Amino acid sequence: MSALSGPGDEGVPEVPVRDDGIRLGQFLKLADLVDTGADVKPLLADGDVRVNGEVESRRGRQLAPGDVVTVDAPAGLRKVRVGSRVEGRPTAEG
């Protein structure tokens, strides 16, 4: 368990990211917590997104491996952990 994890974070699904960090809006889409980027803004404005237990309103918040993102969406409460960097994945450069 990382220093950022809290009680009840054991067994939280992990979504690996390509780089050492990712912005919150991008991660919400990658983790299928929202359908489109347009869905992010109202969730943030309503205080329905938490990072490591703290309400987050910034779409551009930089996340790091181990961060836990919780979304209280109409479909229900979902919690996902930012995973470690994915190795060997092709990049745009080749």
MITORPA-377081 format. One record per residue: x, y, z of N, C-alpha, C, CB in turn; residue in three letters. Coordinates in pm, 1 decimal. Glycine has a CB too. Example, Ala and Ser with C-alpha at 12.3 -4.5 7.8 and 13.67 -1.06 7.14 Angstrom:
<site n_X="1319.0" n_Y="-569.0" n_Z="780.0" ca_X="1230.0" ca_Y="-450.0" ca_Z="780.0" c_X="1320.0" c_Y="-330.0" c_Z="780.0" cb_X="1130.8" cb_Y="-447.3" cb_Z="904.6" residuo="ALA"/>
<site n_X="1285.0" n_Y="-225.0" n_Z="708.0" ca_X="1367.0" ca_Y="-106.0" ca_Z="714.0" c_X="1290.0" c_Y="3.0" c_Z="787.0" cb_X="1408.4" cb_Y="-59.8" cb_Z="572.5" residuo="SER"/>
END
This chain:
<site n_X="84.6" n_Y="-117.1" n_Z="0.0" ca_X="0.0" ca_Y="0.0" ca_Z="0.0" c_X="89.2" c_Y="123.5" c_Z="0.0" cb_X="-96.3" cb_Y="-0.3" cb_Z="121.8" residuo="MET"/>
<site n_X="56.1" n_Y="221.0" n_Z="-86.6" ca_X="138.6" ca_Y="341.2" ca_Z="-94.0" c_X="103.0" c_Y="436.1" c_Z="19.2" cb_X="121.5" cb_Y="411.0" cb_Z="-229.8" residuo="SER"/>
<site n_X="189.0" n_Y="536.0" n_Z="38.6" ca_X="165.3" ca_Y="635.4" ca_Z="143.4" c_X="38.7" c_Y="714.4" c_Z="115.7" cb_X="284.6" cb_Y="730.3" cb_Z="155.6" residuo="ALA"/>
<site n_X="-6.4" n_Y="716.8" n_Z="-10.5" ca_X="-125.0" ca_Y="793.2" ca_Z="-45.9" c_X="-253.4" c_Y="714.1" c_Z="-25.3" cb_X="-115.9" cb_Y="838.6" cb_Z="-189.0" residuo="LEU"/>
<site n_X="-242.2" n_Y="585.3" n_Z="-7.7" ca_X="-359.7" ca_Y="501.1" ca_Z="9.8" c_X="-420.9" c_Y="525.3" c_Z="146.2" cb_X="-324.0" cb_Y="353.0" cb_Z="-7.3" residuo="SER"/>
<site n_X="-548.5" n_Y="502.2" n_Z="152.1" ca_X="-618.0" ca_Y="520.2" ca_Z="278.9" c_X="-692.3" c_Y="394.5" c_Z="316.0" cb_X="-714.1" cb_Y="638.2" cb_Z="272.1" residuo="GLY"/>
<site n_X="-761.4" n_Y="398.8" n_Z="429.2" ca_X="-839.5" ca_Y="282.8" ca_Z="470.7" c_X="-944.1" c_Y="249.3" c_Z="364.6" cb_X="-907.2" cb_Y="308.6" cb_Z="607.1" residuo="PRO"/>
<site n_X="-960.6" n_Y="123.5" n_Z="337.5" ca_X="-1059.4" ca_Y="80.7" ca_Z="239.8" c_X="-1011.1" c_Y="86.1" c_Z="96.4" cb_X="-1180.6" cb_Y="163.6" cb_Z="252.9" residuo="GLY"/>
<site n_X="-883.2" n_Y="117.4" n_Z="73.6" ca_X="-830.6" ca_Y="125.0" ca_Z="-62.4" c_X="-774.0" c_Y="-8.1" c_Z="-110.8" cb_X="-723.9" cb_Y="231.2" cb_Z="-70.2" residuo="ASP"/>
<site n_X="-771.5" n_Y="-110.0" n_Z="-25.8" ca_X="-722.8" ca_Y="-240.3" ca_Z="-68.1" c_X="-821.1" c_Y="-297.0" c_Z="-170.6" cb_X="-705.7" cb_Y="-337.0" cb_Z="54.1" residuo="GLU"/>
<site n_X="-769.6" n_Y="-360.8" n_Z="-273.1" ca_X="-855.6" ca_Y="-423.1" ca_Z="-373.6" c_X="-913.6" c_Y="-325.2" c_Z="-474.2" cb_X="-966.9" cb_Y="-494.9" cb_Z="-306.3" residuo="GLY"/>
<site n_X="-870.3" n_Y="-200.7" n_Z="-471.5" ca_X="-919.2" ca_Y="-102.6" ca_Z="-568.6" c_X="-857.5" c_Y="-135.5" c_Z="-703.6" cb_X="-884.5" cb_Y="44.2" cb_Z="-524.9" residuo="VAL"/>
<site n_X="-938.4" n_Y="-141.7" n_Z="-810.8" ca_X="-881.6" ca_Y="-171.5" ca_Z="-941.9" c_X="-777.5" c_Y="-67.5" c_Z="-981.9" cb_X="-991.9" cb_Y="-178.4" cb_Z="-1047.3" residuo="PRO"/>
<site n_X="-676.4" n_Y="-113.8" n_Z="-1053.0" ca_X="-566.4" ca_Y="-27.3" ca_Z="-1093.4" c_X="-567.7" c_Y="-12.1" c_Z="-1245.5" cb_X="-430.1" cb_Y="-84.2" cb_Z="-1044.5" residuo="GLU"/>
<site n_X="-553.2" n_Y="112.4" n_Z="-1291.4" ca_X="-546.4" ca_Y="140.1" ca_Z="-1435.1" c_X="-406.3" c_Y="189.7" c_Z="-1466.1" cb_X="-654.8" cb_Y="244.9" cb_Z="-1479.3" residuo="VAL"/>
<site n_X="-325.4" n_Y="109.5" n_Z="-1539.1" ca_X="-189.3" ca_Y="151.2" ca_Z="-1570.2" c_X="-188.8" c_Y="270.6" c_Z="-1665.4" cb_X="-110.8" cb_Y="34.9" cb_Z="-1630.9" residuo="PRO"/>
<site n_X="-90.8" n_Y="357.3" n_Z="-1648.2" ca_X="-75.1" ca_Y="473.2" ca_Z="-1736.5" c_X="56.0" c_Y="460.3" c_Z="-1812.1" cb_X="-79.5" cb_Y="606.5" cb_Z="-1656.1" residuo="VAL"/>
<site n_X="66.1" n_Y="529.2" n_Z="-1924.7" ca_X="182.6" ca_Y="516.1" ca_Z="-2011.8" c_X="303.0" c_Y="591.7" c_Z="-1958.5" cb_X="149.4" cb_Y="565.1" cb_Z="-2150.6" residuo="ARG"/>
<site n_X="280.4" n_Y="704.2" n_Z="-1895.2" ca_X="389.1" ca_Y="787.2" ca_Z="-1846.2" c_X="392.7" c_Y="782.2" c_Z="-1693.8" cb_X="373.7" cb_Y="932.5" cb_Z="-1895.7" residuo="ASP"/>
<site n_X="482.1" n_Y="860.9" n_Z="-1634.9" ca_X="492.8" ca_Y="863.4" ca_Z="-1488.7" c_X="376.8" c_Y="937.7" c_Z="-1423.5" cb_X="624.0" cb_Y="927.5" cb_Z="-1447.3" residuo="ASP"/>
<site n_X="299.4" n_Y="1010.3" n_Z="-1500.6" ca_X="185.0" ca_Y="1082.6" ca_Z="-1448.2" c_X="82.8" c_Y="1104.2" c_Z="-1557.7" cb_X="227.9" cb_Y="1216.1" cb_Z="-1387.8" residuo="GLY"/>
<site n_X="-35.7" n_Y="1150.7" n_Z="-1518.6" ca_X="-144.4" ca_Y="1175.2" ca_Z="-1613.0" c_X="-234.3" c_Y="1281.1" c_Z="-1551.7" cb_X="-224.5" cb_Y="1043.6" cb_Z="-1645.5" residuo="ILE"/>
<site n_X="-296.9" n_Y="1361.1" n_Z="-1634.8" ca_X="-389.4" ca_Y="1463.1" ca_Z="-1585.1" c_X="-522.5" c_Y="1397.8" c_Z="-1550.1" cb_X="-409.6" cb_Y="1576.1" cb_Z="-1690.0" residuo="ARG"/>
<site n_X="-590.5" n_Y="1456.2" n_Z="-1451.9" ca_X="-714.3" ca_Y="1398.5" ca_Z="-1400.6" c_X="-817.4" c_Y="1377.1" c_Z="-1510.7" cb_X="-772.2" cb_Y="1487.5" cb_Z="-1292.8" residuo="LEU"/>
<site n_X="-841.4" n_Y="1477.9" n_Z="-1595.2" ca_X="-940.6" ca_Y="1463.6" ca_Z="-1701.7" c_X="-909.7" c_Y="1347.5" c_Z="-1794.6" cb_X="-949.5" cb_Y="1591.0" cb_Z="-1781.7" residuo="GLY"/>
<site n_X="-781.8" n_Y="1331.5" n_Z="-1828.9" ca_X="-740.6" ca_Y="1220.7" ca_Z="-1915.8" c_X="-760.1" c_Y="1087.2" c_Z="-1845.6" cb_X="-593.8" cb_Y="1236.8" cb_Z="-1958.4" residuo="GLN"/>
<site n_X="-727.0" n_Y="1082.0" n_Z="-1716.5" ca_X="-738.5" ca_Y="956.5" ca_Z="-1642.8" c_X="-884.8" c_Y="914.3" c_Z="-1629.4" cb_X="-674.1" cb_Y="970.0" cb_Z="-1504.0" residuo="PHE"/>
<site n_X="-974.3" n_Y="1008.9" n_Z="-1607.7" ca_X="-1115.6" ca_Y="974.6" ca_Z="-1594.7" c_X="-1167.1" c_Y="907.1" c_Z="-1721.2" cb_X="-1198.5" cb_Y="1099.8" cb_Z="-1564.3" residuo="LEU"/>
<site n_X="-1120.7" n_Y="952.5" n_Z="-1836.5" ca_X="-1159.4" ca_Y="888.6" ca_Z="-1963.0" c_X="-1090.1" c_Y="754.1" c_Z="-1979.2" cb_X="-1125.7" cb_Y="979.7" cb_Z="-2082.2" residuo="LYS"/>
<site n_X="-959.4" n_Y="748.2" n_Z="-1952.2" ca_X="-883.5" ca_Y="623.4" ca_Z="-1966.0" c_X="-942.3" c_Y="511.8" c_Z="-1879.6" cb_X="-736.9" cb_Y="646.3" cb_Z="-1928.3" residuo="LEU"/>
<site n_X="-984.2" n_Y="547.3" n_Z="-1759.2" ca_X="-1036.9" ca_Y="449.0" ca_Z="-1664.3" c_X="-1185.8" c_Y="420.4" c_Z="-1686.6" cb_X="-1015.1" cb_Y="497.9" cb_Z="-1522.0" residuo="ALA"/>
<site n_X="-1242.4" n_Y="477.3" n_Z="-1790.7" ca_X="-1385.4" ca_Y="460.6" ca_Z="-1821.9" c_X="-1476.4" c_Y="507.6" c_Z="-1708.0" cb_X="-1414.9" cb_Y="314.3" cb_Z="-1853.3" residuo="ASP"/>
<site n_X="-1432.2" n_Y="610.5" n_Z="-1637.9" ca_X="-1515.7" ca_Y="668.9" ca_Z="-1532.6" c_X="-1610.9" c_Y="772.6" c_Z="-1591.0" cb_X="-1428.1" cb_Y="732.9" cb_Z="-1423.0" residuo="LEU"/>
<site n_X="-1580.9" n_Y="820.8" n_Z="-1712.2" ca_X="-1670.1" ca_Y="909.5" ca_Z="-1787.2" c_X="-1670.3" c_Y="861.2" c_Z="-1932.2" cb_X="-1624.5" cb_Y="1061.2" cb_Z="-1776.7" residuo="VAL"/>
<site n_X="-1777.4" n_Y="895.0" n_Z="-2004.2" ca_X="-1787.7" ca_Y="854.4" ca_Z="-2144.6" c_X="-1710.7" c_Y="948.7" c_Z="-2235.7" cb_X="-1933.9" cb_Y="848.8" cb_Z="-2187.6" residuo="ASP"/>
<site n_X="-1719.0" n_Y="1078.9" n_Z="-2208.6" ca_X="-1652.4" ca_Y="1177.8" ca_Z="-2293.0" c_X="-1585.9" c_Y="1282.8" c_Z="-2204.8" cb_X="-1753.0" cb_Y="1244.2" cb_Z="-2391.0" residuo="THR"/>
<site n_X="-1497.1" n_Y="1359.5" n_Z="-2265.4" ca_X="-1432.2" ca_Y="1467.6" ca_Z="-2192.5" c_X="-1532.3" c_Y="1571.1" c_Z="-2142.5" cb_X="-1328.8" cb_Y="1534.5" cb_Z="-2280.3" residuo="GLY"/>
<site n_X="-1642.7" n_Y="1587.9" n_Z="-2215.4" ca_X="-1745.3" ca_Y="1684.0" ca_Z="-2174.4" c_X="-1812.6" c_Y="1643.5" c_Z="-2043.4" cb_X="-1850.3" cb_Y="1698.2" cb_Z="-2283.7" residuo="ALA"/>
<site n_X="-1807.2" n_Y="1515.8" n_Z="-2008.1" ca_X="-1868.8" ca_Y="1467.9" ca_Z="-1884.5" c_X="-1786.6" c_Y="1503.5" c_Z="-1761.2" cb_X="-1888.3" cb_Y="1318.0" cb_Z="-1891.0" residuo="ASP"/>
<site n_X="-1660.4" n_Y="1540.1" n_Z="-1780.8" ca_X="-1570.6" ca_Y="1567.2" ca_Z="-1668.3" c_X="-1608.7" c_Y="1696.0" c_Z="-1595.2" cb_X="-1426.1" cb_Y="1576.2" cb_Z="-1717.3" residuo="VAL"/>
<site n_X="-1632.8" n_Y="1801.5" n_Z="-1671.1" ca_X="-1655.7" ca_Y="1934.0" ca_Z="-1612.3" c_X="-1769.0" c_Y="1937.1" c_Z="-1509.0" cb_X="-1686.3" cb_Y="2032.6" cb_Z="-1721.7" residuo="LYS"/>
<site n_X="-1888.9" n_Y="1883.7" n_Z="-1540.6" ca_X="-1995.0" ca_Y="1888.2" ca_Z="-1439.4" c_X="-1963.8" c_Y="1805.5" c_Z="-1313.8" cb_X="-2124.2" cb_Y="1839.2" cb_Z="-1500.3" residuo="PRO"/>
<site n_X="-1895.1" n_Y="1693.7" n_Z="-1330.3" ca_X="-1858.5" ca_Y="1613.8" ca_Z="-1212.6" c_X="-1765.2" c_Y="1692.4" c_Z="-1121.3" cb_X="-1791.8" cb_Y="1481.4" cb_Z="-1255.4" residuo="LEU"/>
<site n_X="-1667.0" n_Y="1760.2" n_Z="-1180.6" ca_X="-1573.7" ca_Y="1840.6" ca_Z="-1101.9" c_X="-1645.6" c_Y="1958.7" c_Z="-1036.8" cb_X="-1458.2" cb_Y="1890.9" cb_Z="-1190.3" residuo="LEU"/>
<site n_X="-1733.3" n_Y="2025.0" n_Z="-1111.8" ca_X="-1805.5" ca_Y="2142.3" ca_Z="-1060.4" c_X="-1896.3" c_Y="2105.7" c_Z="-943.4" cb_X="-1888.2" cb_Y="2206.6" cb_Z="-1171.8" residuo="ALA"/>
<site n_X="-1950.9" n_Y="1985.0" n_Z="-946.6" ca_X="-2042.1" ca_Y="1941.0" ca_Z="-840.2" c_X="-1970.0" c_Y="1878.3" c_Z="-721.4" cb_X="-2141.3" cb_Y="1842.2" cb_Z="-895.8" residuo="ASP"/>
<site n_X="-1836.9" n_Y="1869.6" n_Z="-727.7" ca_X="-1761.2" ca_Y="1810.4" ca_Z="-617.2" c_X="-1772.2" c_Y="1660.0" c_Z="-610.1" cb_X="-1806.7" cb_Y="1868.4" cb_Z="-488.1" residuo="GLY"/>
<site n_X="-1799.5" n_Y="1596.5" n_Z="-725.5" ca_X="-1820.0" ca_Y="1452.0" ca_Z="-728.2" c_X="-1693.2" c_Y="1372.1" c_Z="-756.0" cb_X="-1922.4" cb_Y="1418.4" cb_Z="-830.8" residuo="ASP"/>
<site n_X="-1577.3" n_Y="1440.6" n_Z="-764.2" ca_X="-1450.8" ca_Y="1372.1" ca_Z="-790.0" c_X="-1357.4" c_Y="1396.7" c_Z="-671.6" cb_X="-1385.9" cb_Y="1421.3" cb_Z="-924.0" residuo="VAL"/>
<site n_X="-1298.2" n_Y="1289.0" n_Z="-622.2" ca_X="-1201.1" ca_Y="1298.1" ca_Z="-512.7" c_X="-1071.2" c_Y="1232.4" c_Z="-556.0" cb_X="-1255.9" cb_Y="1231.6" cb_Z="-383.1" residuo="ARG"/>
<site n_X="-960.7" n_Y="1292.0" n_Z="-513.0" ca_X="-829.1" ca_Y="1232.9" ca_Z="-534.4" c_X="-769.1" c_Y="1211.9" c_Z="-396.8" cb_X="-736.7" cb_Y="1323.8" cb_Z="-625.6" residuo="VAL"/>
<site n_X="-740.4" n_Y="1087.4" n_Z="-364.3" ca_X="-687.0" ca_Y="1051.6" ca_Z="-232.1" c_X="-775.7" c_Y="1104.2" c_Z="-120.2" cb_X="-544.9" cb_Y="1105.9" cb_Z="-215.3" residuo="ASN"/>
<site n_X="-907.9" n_Y="1099.5" n_Z="-142.5" ca_X="-1004.4" ca_Y="1138.2" ca_Z="-40.2" c_X="-1038.1" c_Y="1285.9" c_Z="-34.7" cb_X="-954.1" cb_Y="1097.2" cb_Z="90.5" residuo="GLY"/>
<site n_X="-968.1" n_Y="1369.2" n_Z="-112.4" ca_X="-991.5" ca_Y="1513.7" ca_Z="-112.0" c_X="-1068.5" c_Y="1553.9" c_Z="-237.6" cb_X="-857.2" cb_Y="1591.5" cb_Z="-103.2" residuo="GLU"/>
<site n_X="-1172.0" n_Y="1636.7" n_Z="-222.3" ca_X="-1247.6" ca_Y="1684.7" ca_Z="-337.8" c_X="-1153.2" c_Y="1760.5" c_Z="-430.7" cb_X="-1366.5" cb_Y="1775.5" cb_Z="-293.5" residuo="VAL"/>
<site n_X="-1164.4" n_Y="1729.6" n_Z="-559.8" ca_X="-1078.0" ca_Y="1793.7" ca_Z="-659.8" c_X="-1165.1" c_Y="1858.9" c_Z="-766.4" cb_X="-980.0" cb_Y="1690.5" cb_Z="-724.2" residuo="GLU"/>
<site n_X="-1135.4" n_Y="1984.4" n_Z="-799.2" ca_X="-1212.6" ca_Y="2056.9" ca_Z="-899.8" c_X="-1130.9" c_Y="2091.5" c_Z="-1022.8" cb_X="-1269.0" cb_Y="2182.6" cb_Z="-840.4" residuo="SER"/>
<site n_X="-1003.3" n_Y="2055.2" n_Z="-1023.8" ca_X="-914.7" ca_Y="2091.2" ca_Z="-1135.1" c_X="-898.6" c_Y="1974.7" c_Z="-1232.6" cb_X="-777.0" cb_Y="2134.8" cb_Z="-1082.0" residuo="ARG"/>
<site n_X="-948.4" n_Y="1992.1" n_Z="-1352.5" ca_X="-938.7" ca_Y="1891.2" ca_Z="-1456.6" c_X="-792.4" c_Y="1859.2" c_Z="-1489.8" cb_X="-1012.4" cb_Y="1938.2" cb_Z="-1582.0" residuo="ARG"/>
<site n_X="-703.7" n_Y="1958.0" n_Z="-1478.2" ca_X="-563.6" ca_Y="1941.8" ca_Z="-1512.1" c_X="-476.1" c_Y="1893.0" c_Z="-1398.2" cb_X="-510.9" cb_Y="2069.2" cb_Z="-1561.3" residuo="GLY"/>
<site n_X="-535.4" n_Y="1855.9" n_Z="-1285.7" ca_X="-459.1" ca_Y="1804.8" ca_Z="-1170.7" c_X="-370.9" c_Y="1689.5" c_Z="-1217.1" cb_X="-554.5" cb_Y="1758.5" cb_Z="-1055.4" residuo="ARG"/>
<site n_X="-242.3" n_Y="1697.3" n_Z="-1185.6" ca_X="-148.7" ca_Y="1592.0" ca_Z="-1224.0" c_X="-158.9" c_Y="1476.2" c_Z="-1124.3" cb_X="-3.0" cb_Y="1646.8" cb_Z="-1230.4" residuo="GLN"/>
<site n_X="-182.9" n_Y="1356.9" n_Z="-1174.4" ca_X="-190.7" ca_Y="1237.4" ca_Z="-1091.5" c_X="-62.0" c_Y="1157.9" c_Z="-1104.4" cb_X="-312.1" cb_Y="1150.9" cb_Z="-1130.8" residuo="LEU"/>
<site n_X="-30.9" n_Y="1082.4" n_Z="-1002.7" ca_X="88.5" ca_Y="997.9" ca_Z="-1001.9" c_X="47.1" c_Y="855.8" c_Z="-965.5" cb_X="196.1" cb_Y="1052.3" cb_Z="-901.8" residuo="ALA"/>
<site n_X="129.7" n_Y="756.7" n_Z="-1001.9" ca_X="99.5" ca_Y="619.1" ca_Z="-963.2" c_X="74.5" c_Y="609.4" c_Z="-811.9" cb_X="215.2" cb_Y="525.1" cb_Z="-1004.8" residuo="PRO"/>
<site n_X="-32.4" n_Y="537.7" n_Z="-776.2" ca_X="-69.9" ca_Y="521.5" ca_Z="-636.3" c_X="-185.7" c_Y="610.5" c_Z="-595.5" cb_X="48.0" cb_Y="549.6" cb_Z="-548.6" residuo="GLY"/>
<site n_X="-210.5" n_Y="719.9" n_Z="-669.6" ca_X="-323.9" ca_Y="806.4" ca_Z="-638.0" c_X="-453.1" c_Y="728.0" c_Z="-658.0" cb_X="-322.8" cb_Y="935.1" cb_Z="-726.3" residuo="ASP"/>
<site n_X="-551.1" n_Y="753.2" n_Z="-571.2" ca_X="-681.0" ca_Y="687.6" ca_Z="-581.2" c_X="-785.4" c_Y="792.9" c_Z="-617.3" cb_X="-718.4" cb_Y="614.6" cb_Z="-447.8" residuo="VAL"/>
<site n_X="-855.8" n_Y="768.1" n_Z="-728.3" ca_X="-957.6" ca_Y="860.3" ca_Z="-778.2" c_X="-1094.4" c_Y="797.2" c_Z="-753.2" cb_X="-936.5" cb_Y="892.2" cb_Z="-930.9" residuo="VAL"/>
<site n_X="-1182.4" n_Y="875.4" n_Z="-690.1" ca_X="-1318.1" ca_Y="830.2" ca_Z="-661.9" c_X="-1415.5" c_Y="922.3" c_Z="-732.1" cb_X="-1345.8" cb_Y="826.2" cb_Z="-509.3" residuo="THR"/>
<site n_X="-1514.0" n_Y="864.6" n_Z="-801.5" ca_X="-1615.3" ca_Y="942.2" ca_Z="-872.1" c_X="-1752.2" c_Y="898.8" c_Z="-823.7" cb_X="-1602.8" cb_Y="924.9" cb_Z="-1025.8" residuo="VAL"/>
<site n_X="-1830.9" n_Y="997.8" n_Z="-781.8" ca_X="-1969.3" ca_Y="973.9" ca_Z="-741.9" c_X="-2056.5" c_Y="1015.2" c_Z="-859.7" cb_X="-2007.7" cb_Y="1053.2" cb_Z="-610.1" residuo="ASP"/>
<site n_X="-2077.7" n_Y="921.5" n_Z="-951.8" ca_X="-2151.6" ca_Y="948.0" ca_Z="-1075.0" c_X="-2293.2" c_Y="892.1" c_Z="-1062.8" cb_X="-2078.8" cb_Y="886.4" cb_Z="-1197.5" residuo="ALA"/>
<site n_X="-2381.3" n_Y="931.3" n_Z="-1156.2" ca_X="-2517.6" ca_Y="876.8" ca_Z="-1152.8" c_X="-2521.0" c_Y="723.8" c_Z="-1154.5" cb_X="-2596.7" cb_Y="930.0" cb_Z="-1270.5" residuo="PRO"/>
<site n_X="-2420.7" n_Y="662.2" n_Z="-1217.0" ca_X="-2415.3" ca_Y="515.5" ca_Z="-1222.6" c_X="-2369.7" c_Y="454.0" c_Z="-1090.6" cb_X="-2322.0" cb_Y="471.0" cb_Z="-1334.3" residuo="ALA"/>
<site n_X="-2326.2" n_Y="536.9" n_Z="-995.9" ca_X="-2281.1" ca_Y="487.7" ca_Z="-866.6" c_X="-2138.9" c_Y="530.4" c_Z="-835.1" cb_X="-2291.1" cb_Y="338.0" cb_Z="-862.3" residuo="GLY"/>
<site n_X="-2095.3" n_Y="498.6" n_Z="-714.9" ca_X="-1961.8" ca_Y="534.2" ca_Z="-668.0" c_X="-1859.1" c_Y="438.0" c_Z="-727.1" cb_X="-1955.5" cb_Y="532.3" cb_Z="-513.3" residuo="LEU"/>
<site n_X="-1753.9" n_Y="494.0" n_Z="-789.2" ca_X="-1646.5" ca_Y="411.7" ca_Z="-845.7" c_X="-1513.4" c_Y="463.5" c_Z="-796.9" cb_X="-1651.1" cb_Y="411.4" cb_Z="-1000.5" residuo="ARG"/>
<site n_X="-1423.4" n_Y="371.2" n_Z="-765.6" ca_X="-1291.3" ca_Y="405.4" ca_Z="-714.3" c_X="-1187.5" c_Y="329.3" c_Z="-796.0" cb_X="-1278.8" cb_Y="372.1" cb_Z="-561.8" residuo="LYS"/>
<site n_X="-1083.8" n_Y="403.0" n_Z="-843.4" ca_X="-979.3" ca_Y="343.6" ca_Z="-927.0" c_X="-845.1" c_Y="402.6" c_Z="-886.2" cb_X="-1007.0" cb_Y="368.2" cb_Z="-1078.9" residuo="VAL"/>
<site n_X="-742.4" n_Y="318.7" n_Z="-887.7" ca_X="-606.3" ca_Y="362.6" ca_Z="-853.7" c_X="-525.7" c_Y="385.2" c_Z="-982.1" cb_X="-535.1" cb_Y="257.5" cb_Z="-762.2" residuo="ARG"/>
<site n_X="-444.9" n_Y="492.4" n_Z="-981.9" ca_X="-352.7" ca_Y="517.8" ca_Z="-1092.8" c_X="-241.9" c_Y="413.8" c_Z="-1082.2" cb_X="-294.6" cb_Y="665.7" cb_Z="-1089.3" residuo="VAL"/>
<site n_X="-225.0" n_Y="335.4" n_Z="-1187.7" ca_X="-127.4" ca_Y="227.6" ca_Z="-1186.2" c_X="11.4" c_Y="274.1" c_Z="-1225.5" cb_X="-171.4" cb_Y="117.7" cb_Z="-1277.8" residuo="GLY"/>
<site n_X="102.9" n_Y="181.9" n_Z="-1216.9" ca_X="241.3" ca_Y="207.6" ca_Z="-1255.2" c_X="251.4" c_Y="220.6" c_Z="-1405.8" cb_X="334.1" cb_Y="96.0" cb_Z="-1204.6" residuo="SER"/>
<site n_X="362.9" n_Y="274.7" n_Z="-1447.3" ca_X="388.7" ca_Y="296.0" ca_Z="-1588.7" c_X="383.6" c_Y="164.5" c_Z="-1665.8" cb_X="524.0" cb_Y="363.3" cb_Z="-1608.1" residuo="ARG"/>
<site n_X="317.8" n_Y="167.8" n_Z="-1781.4" ca_X="311.7" ca_Y="53.1" ca_Z="-1869.8" c_X="439.9" c_Y="49.9" c_Z="-1950.7" cb_X="186.5" cb_Y="58.7" cb_Z="-1962.0" residuo="VAL"/>
<site n_X="515.1" n_Y="-59.0" n_Z="-1943.3" ca_X="641.1" ca_Y="-72.4" ca_Z="-2016.4" c_X="616.6" c_Y="-135.5" c_Z="-2152.2" cb_X="742.2" cb_Y="-156.0" cb_Z="-1936.3" residuo="GLU"/>
<site n_X="699.3" n_Y="-95.7" n_Z="-2249.7" ca_X="696.8" ca_Y="-159.6" ca_Z="-2379.0" c_X="582.2" c_Y="-119.7" c_Z="-2468.9" cb_X="693.9" cb_Y="-302.6" cb_Z="-2360.6" residuo="GLY"/>
<site n_X="504.2" n_Y="-22.8" n_Z="-2429.0" ca_X="393.1" ca_Y="21.1" ca_Z="-2510.0" c_X="445.0" c_Y="115.3" c_Z="-2618.3" cb_X="285.2" cb_Y="89.7" cb_Z="-2423.1" residuo="ARG"/>
<site n_X="399.4" n_Y="100.4" n_Z="-2742.3" ca_X="447.9" ca_Y="189.4" ca_Z="-2847.6" c_X="407.6" c_Y="333.3" c_Z="-2821.1" cb_X="395.3" cb_Y="144.9" cb_Z="-2983.2" residuo="PRO"/>
<site n_X="490.5" n_Y="426.2" n_Z="-2860.5" ca_X="460.0" ca_Y="568.0" ca_Z="-2845.7" c_X="429.2" c_Y="626.9" c_Z="-2981.6" cb_X="576.6" cb_Y="643.5" cb_Z="-2778.7" residuo="THR"/>
<site n_X="387.8" n_Y="752.7" n_Z="-2984.7" ca_X="355.4" ca_Y="819.1" ca_Z="-3109.9" c_X="478.0" c_Y="829.4" c_Z="-3200.8" cb_X="298.2" cb_Y="957.9" cb_Z="-3082.6" residuo="ALA"/>
<site n_X="597.3" n_Y="830.6" n_Z="-3139.2" ca_X="718.8" ca_Y="842.8" ca_Z="-3217.4" c_X="757.6" c_Y="712.2" c_Z="-3285.9" cb_X="831.2" cb_Y="889.4" cb_Z="-3129.5" residuo="GLU"/>
<site n_X="701.7" n_Y="604.0" n_Z="-3245.3" ca_X="739.8" ca_Y="479.8" ca_Z="-3311.1" c_X="726.9" c_Y="367.0" c_Z="-3222.2" cb_X="875.9" cb_Y="484.9" cb_Z="-3362.1" residuo="GLY"/>
END
